[in-house]
């Protein structure tokens, strides 16, 4: 009997995509909840390469990207060809402790960190928790908040043909 090989195409999923009120993707978020085993620079470099790969694979231009680690939130701009240097850097604990008061004192796992990031982004869009969500001014300065207003987020978005339309 002959064995048949079934090829499975790897599904590439972004942790979070934030969409404008018109449904346009405006922000791709990569969440890293594990502490790096080796040098932090290599860990960040690999995460940035993953973000670039996702942005290149998207059918539409996603103008902003965010890398969230347990320590920092870095925001970048994407022009369709090149990812900028960070245009905003925030302390993760300072931002997300508004949504989890024990953030700095307990172990935070990937799914929970992703959920907290989504809560923050939705708060920036709708002010459901705070009239002035954390880091709102910094994100207004770079033009991100105006694109998030009345938008939404979606976790685990598959990056491939027509997934963002």
C-alpha positions as CSV (number, residue, x, y, z in Angstrom):
1,X,0.0,0.0,0.0
2,X,1.3,3.4,-1.0
3,X,1.5,6.1,1.6
4,X,0.1,9.5,0.6
5,X,1.8,12.6,1.7
6,X,-0.4,15.5,2.6
7,X,1.2,18.8,2.5
8,X,0.0,21.3,5.1
9,X,0.5,24.9,4.4
10,X,1.8,26.6,7.5
11,X,-0.7,29.1,8.8
12,X,0.9,32.3,9.8
13,X,-1.1,34.2,12.4
14,X,-0.4,37.7,13.8
15,X,-1.1,37.9,17.5
16,X,-3.4,40.9,17.1
17,X,-4.5,43.2,14.3
18,X,-6.2,46.5,15.1
19,X,-8.7,47.7,12.5
20,X,-10.0,51.2,11.8
21,X,-13.7,52.0,12.1
22,X,-13.8,51.4,8.3
23,X,-12.3,47.9,8.7
24,X,-8.9,48.8,7.4
25,X,-5.9,47.1,9.2
26,X,-3.9,49.8,10.9
27,X,-1.7,48.0,13.5
28,X,-0.1,44.5,13.6
29,X,0.9,43.4,17.1
30,X,3.5,40.7,18.0
31,X,3.4,39.6,21.6
32,X,6.3,37.9,23.3
33,X,5.7,36.8,26.8
34,X,8.7,34.6,27.4
35,X,11.9,35.9,28.6
36,X,14.8,35.6,26.1
37,X,17.1,32.6,26.7
38,X,20.0,34.3,25.0
39,X,21.0,37.9,24.3
40,X,18.0,40.3,24.3
41,X,19.2,41.8,21.0
42,X,18.9,38.5,19.2
43,X,15.4,37.9,20.7
44,X,14.2,41.3,19.6
45,X,15.8,40.9,16.1
46,X,14.0,37.6,15.6
47,X,10.7,39.2,16.6
48,X,11.2,42.1,14.3
49,X,12.0,39.8,11.4
50,X,8.7,38.0,12.2
51,X,6.8,41.3,12.1
52,X,8.4,42.2,8.8
53,X,7.5,38.8,7.4
54,X,3.8,39.3,8.5
55,X,3.7,42.8,7.1
56,X,5.1,41.7,3.7
57,X,2.6,38.8,3.6
58,X,-0.4,41.0,4.2
59,X,-2.6,41.9,1.2
60,X,-3.0,45.5,2.4
61,X,-0.5,48.0,3.8
62,X,-0.6,47.9,7.6
63,X,1.0,51.3,8.6
64,X,1.9,50.5,12.2
65,X,3.5,47.5,14.0
66,X,3.9,46.9,17.7
67,X,6.2,44.6,19.5
68,X,5.1,43.9,23.1
69,X,7.4,42.1,25.5
70,X,6.9,41.9,29.3
71,X,9.2,44.9,29.6
72,X,8.6,47.2,26.6
73,X,6.1,48.1,24.0
74,X,7.8,49.4,20.8
75,X,5.8,50.9,18.0
76,X,7.1,51.1,14.4
77,X,5.9,52.5,11.1
78,X,5.7,50.4,7.9
79,X,5.8,51.9,4.5
80,X,5.3,48.7,2.6
81,X,9.1,48.2,2.1
82,X,10.9,49.2,5.3
83,X,10.1,49.0,9.0
84,X,11.2,52.2,10.8
85,X,13.2,52.4,14.0
86,X,10.8,52.5,17.0
87,X,8.8,55.7,16.9
88,X,7.4,55.2,20.4
89,X,8.7,53.1,23.3
90,X,6.6,52.5,26.4
91,X,7.1,50.4,29.6
92,X,4.7,47.5,29.4
93,X,4.0,47.4,33.1
94,X,3.2,51.1,33.2
95,X,0.6,50.7,30.5
96,X,-1.0,47.3,31.2
97,X,-1.1,47.6,35.0
98,X,-4.1,49.8,34.5
99,X,-5.9,46.7,33.3
100,X,-4.2,44.1,35.6
101,X,-3.2,45.7,38.9
102,X,-0.9,42.8,39.7
103,X,0.9,43.0,36.3
104,X,4.3,43.8,37.8
105,X,4.0,41.1,40.5
106,X,2.7,38.0,38.8
107,X,3.7,35.7,36.0
108,X,1.9,36.8,32.8
109,X,1.4,34.2,30.1
110,X,1.1,34.8,26.4
111,X,-2.7,34.6,26.0
112,X,-3.3,36.9,29.0
113,X,-0.7,39.4,27.8
114,X,-2.4,39.4,24.4
115,X,-5.8,39.9,26.0
116,X,-4.4,42.8,28.1
117,X,-3.0,44.5,24.9
118,X,-6.3,44.1,23.2
119,X,-8.1,45.6,26.2
120,X,-5.8,48.6,26.1
121,X,-6.1,49.1,22.3
122,X,-9.9,48.9,22.6
123,X,-9.8,51.4,25.4
124,X,-7.9,53.7,23.1
125,X,-10.7,53.2,20.5
126,X,-13.7,53.5,22.8
127,X,-12.6,54.8,26.3
128,X,-14.5,51.9,27.8
129,X,-12.4,52.0,31.0
130,X,-10.6,55.3,31.2
131,X,-11.4,58.7,29.7
132,X,-7.7,59.0,29.0
133,X,-6.2,55.5,28.5
134,X,-2.5,55.0,29.3
135,X,-0.1,56.3,26.7
136,X,-2.9,58.0,24.8
137,X,-0.9,61.2,24.3
138,X,2.2,59.4,23.0
139,X,0.1,57.4,20.5
140,X,-1.8,60.6,19.4
141,X,1.6,62.2,18.7
142,X,2.5,59.4,16.2
143,X,-1.0,59.4,14.6
144,X,-2.1,56.0,15.8
145,X,-5.0,56.9,18.1
146,X,-7.0,58.7,15.4
147,X,-6.8,55.5,13.3
148,X,-7.9,53.3,16.2
149,X,-11.0,55.4,17.2
150,X,-14.2,53.4,16.9
151,X,-12.2,50.5,15.4
152,X,-11.7,47.0,16.8
153,X,-9.1,44.3,17.3
154,X,-8.9,40.7,16.3
155,X,-6.5,38.1,17.7
156,X,-4.8,35.3,15.8
157,X,-5.4,36.8,12.4
158,X,-4.2,34.5,9.6
159,X,-1.9,36.5,7.2
160,X,-2.5,35.2,3.7
161,X,-4.5,35.9,0.6
162,X,-7.6,38.1,1.3
163,X,-7.6,37.5,5.1
164,X,-7.5,41.2,5.9
165,X,-10.2,42.3,3.4
